[in-house]
Amino acid sequence: MSRAEEFEELRPLLFSIAYRILGSVSDAEDAVQETWLRYEAITTPPASAKAFLSAVVTRIAIDVLRSARVRREEYVGTWFPEPLLTDPYDDPQRAAELADSVSMAALLLLERLSPLERAVFVLREVFGFGFGEVAAAVGRSEAACRQLAVRARRHMDAGRARFEAGRREREELAGRFFDAFAEGDVAGLRELLAADVQLVADSGGKAPLWGEGVFGAANVARTLASIVPPFVRIGGAVEPREVNGRPGAIFRDRDGRIVNIWSLDILDGQIQTIRTVLNPDKLAHLGPVADAWAVVREATRARRLPPEPGG
């Protein structure tokens, strides 16, 4: 197998490591590309291409994360990871674990860790690397990595939701949610929303949003029920999809361009959080992006118009 073929075979793993460390699709892709350039440049092939490339992409991701944290401190409004529709690393035996580790909630918990803790947690807890491989990747002793792993696991366990719904339950509840949403059924929506549900958005100051968010079942249900009719009248479509391993949706304008992405957190049989990513910079990797400001203006005008005959 050639070096290029070997790299391509490992690319899904490398991207998945980098994305979990960085929470950014574009940064993860850049890290993988830089890893290839370094791999291409070495003269002596490593004993294990997987160990070598995983170590290289991890070190690159750690460096990128350290500089990204400065940018995130200056970010306008709430920061969410860039949405991921499909994790390229496919391991059917560990599909549920991998989906859990890539959820918006898990990635936001990872944000609380230091770059080293985050890298150690991802390599050890998510991908099952031995401590010797982890130590080589992050440039620390095995003993230090064990301590980092314990601290990271403690932080993650402390913030992780209890009694999270299983996949089948999530899908069933999400189906009911999007049916009620499409029908503008306020009562149906309220039944599915936790009392303290949050509707929060990441616009990066580049798209319209609901202030600091919308909170409480009654407020969120009314807000949701008011969105669909004008959006549909201007040709918009809501496309239920899995987003970061959880139920979600893509909102598209009449031309199929992406307006925003939703991801649902489901706990104790109810929807606890609805996260929406509106920042166009975080959607560009998914396809053409709509002008959200223009969509909102058009939908606002449509809301003020009388219903069409028979509509």
C-alpha positions in Angstrom: 0.0 0.0 0.0 1.4 3.4 -0.9 1.8 6.2 1.6 -1.1 8.2 0.1 -3.4 5.1 0.2 -2.4 4.5 3.8 -3.2 8.1 4.7 -6.6 8.0 3.0 -7.5 4.9 4.8 -6.8 6.6 8.1 -8.2 10.0 7.1 -11.7 9.4 8.7 -10.1 8.6 12.1 -7.8 11.6 11.9 -10.6 14.0 11.1 -12.7 12.5 13.9 -9.9 13.0 16.4 -9.3 16.6 15.3 -13.0 17.5 15.2 -13.6 16.3 18.8 -10.6 18.3 20.0 -11.4 21.4 18.0 -15.2 21.5 17.6 -14.7 23.0 14.1 -15.1 21.1 10.8 -12.9 23.6 8.9 -10.1 23.6 11.5 -10.2 19.8 11.7 -9.9 19.5 7.9 -7.0 21.9 8.0 -5.3 19.9 10.7 -5.7 16.7 8.7 -4.3 18.4 5.6 -1.3 19.6 7.6 -0.8 16.1 8.9 -0.6 14.8 5.4 2.0 17.4 4.5 4.2 16.3 7.4 3.7 12.6 6.7 4.6 13.2 3.0 7.8 15.0 4.1 9.3 12.3 6.3 11.9 10.1 4.7 11.6 7.0 7.0 8.2 5.4 7.2 7.0 5.0 10.9 6.5 1.6 12.4 2.8 2.3 12.8 1.2 4.8 10.5 -1.9 5.0 12.7 0.1 5.8 15.8 2.3 8.3 14.0 -0.5 10.1 12.2 -2.8 10.2 15.2 0.0 11.8 17.2 0.7 14.4 14.6 -2.9 15.4 14.1 -3.4 15.6 17.9 -0.4 17.9 18.3 -1.6 20.1 15.5 -5.1 20.2 17.0 -3.8 21.1 20.4 -1.8 24.1 19.0 -4.8 25.2 17.0 -7.1 24.9 20.0 -4.8 27.1 22.1 -5.1 30.0 19.6 -8.8 29.3 19.0 -9.6 29.8 22.6 -8.4 33.4 22.4 -10.7 33.9 19.5 -13.6 32.3 21.3 -13.2 34.6 24.2 -13.9 37.5 21.8 -16.7 35.7 20.0 -20.0 37.6 19.7 -22.7 35.9 21.7 -23.1 32.2 22.4 -20.5 29.8 20.8 -21.5 26.4 19.5 -19.4 23.8 17.6 -19.7 23.7 13.9 -22.5 21.2 13.1 -21.5 17.8 11.8 -24.1 15.7 9.9 -22.0 12.5 9.4 -19.0 11.3 11.4 -16.7 9.8 8.8 -15.2 7.4 11.3 -17.4 4.3 11.0 -17.1 1.7 13.7 -20.5 -0.2 13.9 -19.5 -1.9 17.2 -19.0 1.5 18.9 -21.5 3.6 16.9 -23.4 4.7 20.0 -20.3 5.7 22.0 -18.9 7.7 19.0 -22.3 9.4 18.5 -22.4 10.4 22.2 -18.9 11.9 22.0 -19.7 14.1 19.0 -23.0 15.5 20.4 -23.2 19.3 20.8 -23.6 18.7 24.6 -20.5 16.6 24.8 -18.4 19.0 22.7 -19.5 21.9 24.9 -18.4 19.9 28.0 -15.1 19.3 26.3 -14.7 23.1 26.0 -14.3 23.2 29.8 -11.2 21.1 29.7 -7.7 22.4 29.0 -6.3 21.5 25.5 -4.1 18.7 27.0 -7.0 17.2 29.0 -9.3 17.4 26.0 -6.7 15.6 23.7 -6.1 12.9 26.3 -9.8 12.4 26.9 -10.5 12.1 23.2 -7.6 9.7 22.5 -8.1 7.5 25.5 -11.9 7.6 26.3 -13.3 8.0 22.9 -10.9 6.1 20.6 -9.4 3.7 23.1 -5.7 4.5 22.6 -3.3 3.0 25.1 -1.6 5.4 27.5 1.7 4.8 25.8 0.3 6.0 22.5 -1.5 8.9 24.3 1.7 9.9 26.0 3.6 9.9 22.7 0.9 12.0 21.1 0.7 14.8 23.7 4.4 14.8 24.7 3.8 13.9 28.4 4.7 10.9 30.5 2.2 8.0 30.9 1.8 8.9 34.6 0.9 12.5 33.7 -1.5 11.3 31.0 -3.3 9.1 33.5 -3.7 12.1 35.8 -5.0 14.2 32.9 -7.4 11.4 32.0 -8.8 11.2 35.5 -9.3 14.9 35.7 -10.9 15.1 32.3 -13.3 12.2 33.1 -14.3 13.7 36.4 -15.2 17.0 34.7 -17.1 15.3 31.9 -19.0 13.0 34.3 -19.9 16.0 36.5 -21.4 17.9 33.6 -23.0 15.0 31.7 -26.8 14.7 31.9 -28.3 11.8 33.7 -31.0 9.5 32.3 -30.4 10.6 28.7 -32.8 9.1 26.2 -31.7 6.1 24.1 -31.5 6.4 20.3 -35.0 5.0 19.6 -36.7 7.1 22.2 -34.9 10.2 20.8 -36.0 9.5 17.3 -39.6 8.9 18.3 -39.8 12.0 20.4 -38.1 14.1 17.7 -40.6 12.9 15.1 -43.5 14.0 17.3 -41.8 17.3 17.9 -41.2 18.1 14.2 -44.8 17.0 13.4 -46.2 19.4 16.1 -43.7 22.1 14.9 -44.9 21.8 11.3 -48.5 22.0 12.3 -47.9 25.0 14.6 -49.4 23.0 17.4 -48.6 25.0 20.6 -50.2 22.5 22.9 -48.4 19.6 21.3 -45.1 21.3 21.5 -45.6 22.3 25.2 -46.2 18.6 26.0 -42.8 17.6 24.5 -40.8 20.5 26.1 -39.2 20.4 29.5 -40.5 23.1 31.8 -37.1 24.8 31.8 -36.4 24.2 28.1 -34.0 26.6 26.4 -33.9 27.8 22.8 -30.5 29.3 22.2 -28.6 30.3 19.1 -25.1 30.9 17.8 -25.1 33.7 15.2 -21.6 35.1 15.8 -23.2 38.5 15.3 -23.7 37.7 11.6 -27.4 36.5 11.6 -30.6 37.4 13.5 -31.4 35.7 16.7 -33.7 35.8 19.7 -31.7 38.0 22.1 -30.0 35.8 24.7 -32.4 33.0 24.0 -36.0 31.9 24.7 -36.7 30.1 28.0 -39.5 28.1 29.4 -42.0 25.7 27.8 -44.7 28.2 27.1 -42.4 30.9 25.6 -40.5 28.4 23.5 -43.7 26.7 22.2 -45.2 30.0 21.2 -42.0 31.0 19.5 -41.7 27.8 17.6 -45.3 27.8 16.5 -44.9 31.3 15.1 -41.9 30.4 12.9 -43.2 27.8 10.5 -46.2 29.5 8.8 -44.4 32.5 7.4 -41.3 30.4 6.7 -43.3 28.0 4.6 -45.2 30.8 2.8 -41.9 32.1 1.5 -40.9 28.7 0.2 -38.8 27.6 3.1 -38.5 23.9 4.2 -37.6 22.1 7.4 -35.6 18.9 6.8 -35.3 16.7 9.8 -31.7 15.3 10.0 -29.3 13.8 12.5 -27.0 16.5 13.6 -23.9 15.6 15.7 -25.4 12.2 16.5 -28.6 13.7 17.8 -32.0 14.6 16.2 -32.0 17.9 14.5 -33.0 19.7 11.3 -31.7 21.8 8.4 -33.8 24.9 7.5 -33.5 25.7 3.8 -34.8 28.7 1.8 -36.8 28.3 -1.4 -33.5 27.8 -3.4 -32.3 25.0 -1.1 -29.7 27.1 0.6 -29.1 26.6 4.3 -30.6 29.1 6.7 -29.7 27.4 10.0 -29.2 24.1 11.7 -31.0 22.8 14.8 -29.9 20.2 17.3 -32.1 18.8 20.1 -31.0 17.6 23.5 -33.5 15.1 24.9 -33.5 14.0 28.5 -36.1 12.3 30.7 -38.5 12.0 27.8 -38.6 15.7 27.1 -36.7 18.2 25.0 -34.3 20.1 27.3 -32.4 22.3 24.8 -32.8 23.4 21.2 -29.5 24.7 19.8 -29.5 26.5 16.5 -26.5 27.5 14.5 -27.1 30.6 12.3 -23.5 31.9 11.9 -23.0 31.5 8.1 -19.3 30.8 8.7 -20.2 27.6 10.6 -22.6 26.4 7.9 -20.5 26.9 4.7 -19.0 23.4 4.8 -22.5 21.9 4.4 -23.4 23.7 1.2 -24.6 27.1 -0.1 -25.8 29.3 2.7 -28.7 31.7 2.6 -28.8 35.3 3.7 -30.6 34.8 7.0 -31.3 38.5 7.4 -33.1 38.5 4.0 -35.1 35.4 4.9 -36.2 37.0 8.2 -37.3 40.2 6.4 -39.3 38.2 3.8 -40.9 36.0 6.5 -41.8 39.1 8.6 -43.6 40.6 5.6 -45.3 37.3 4.9 -46.5 37.2 8.5 -48.2 40.5 8.0 -50.1 39.6 4.8 -53.6 38.0 5.0 -53.7 34.3 4.3 -54.1 33.3 0.6 -57.5 32.0 -0.4 -57.8 28.3 0.6 -54.5 28.6 2.5 
